[in-house]
Amino acid sequence: MYESEITRFIAELKRKNPRLEASQREGRALLWDRPQDAGATRRYRESRVAQQPYVYYPKDYT
């Protein structure tokens, strides 16, 4: 069965460092896998102010 160089490299990397996948999961959990607050998200979306169509041209300019 054919294995690419990248597949062999990753397999060898995992053999050399068996804790690699666990540390990747810990890093992901640190930044991404967090509980979400639906109320805070809703308040954030409701508090947004609509941007004017052309921001470089002031509205009150006549």
N, C-alpha and C positions, 0 to 999 in steps of 0.2 A: 504494500500500500504506500502511496506517495505521501510524503510529509514535506511541506515547504520549509525553507530555512527559518522563517519567522516562527512557525509552529515548534520546530526543534529548539530554537532559542528560548521561547517562553517555557517549554517543558523543562529545559535545563535550568533556567532561572528559578523555577518553582522547586526543582530538586535541591538546588543550592540553598534556597531560602524558603523553608516550608511554612514560615509565618507570613509570607508575602500576601496571600489572599486575605488572611485575617486582618492584617494591618490596613489593607485597602478598604475592607468593610468598615473598620473603625474610623478611618478618615472620612468615608462617605457619611457615616452616621453623625459625625461631628458637624458637618456642614449642611447636609441635605435632609437626612431622615429625622425631622423634628416634628413635634406635634403642631398642628395648625389650629389657629384661633379663628373660627368662622366669623365671629363678631368683629374682630379687628380688621379682617379682610373686607367685610361689608362696609365698615366705617371708612376705610381707606378709599374704596371705590366711590362711595357717596360724597366724599369731601373733595374729590378732584374738581378742578375748575377747567372748563373747556378752553382749549387754545383757539385763538383767533386764526382765521384761514391764512393770512399772510403776516407773520410775526414781525417782519422788518418794516412794515408800513403802519404807523400809529393810527388808531381809530379816529382820534379827534383832529387829525390833520385835514384841513380843507383847502 
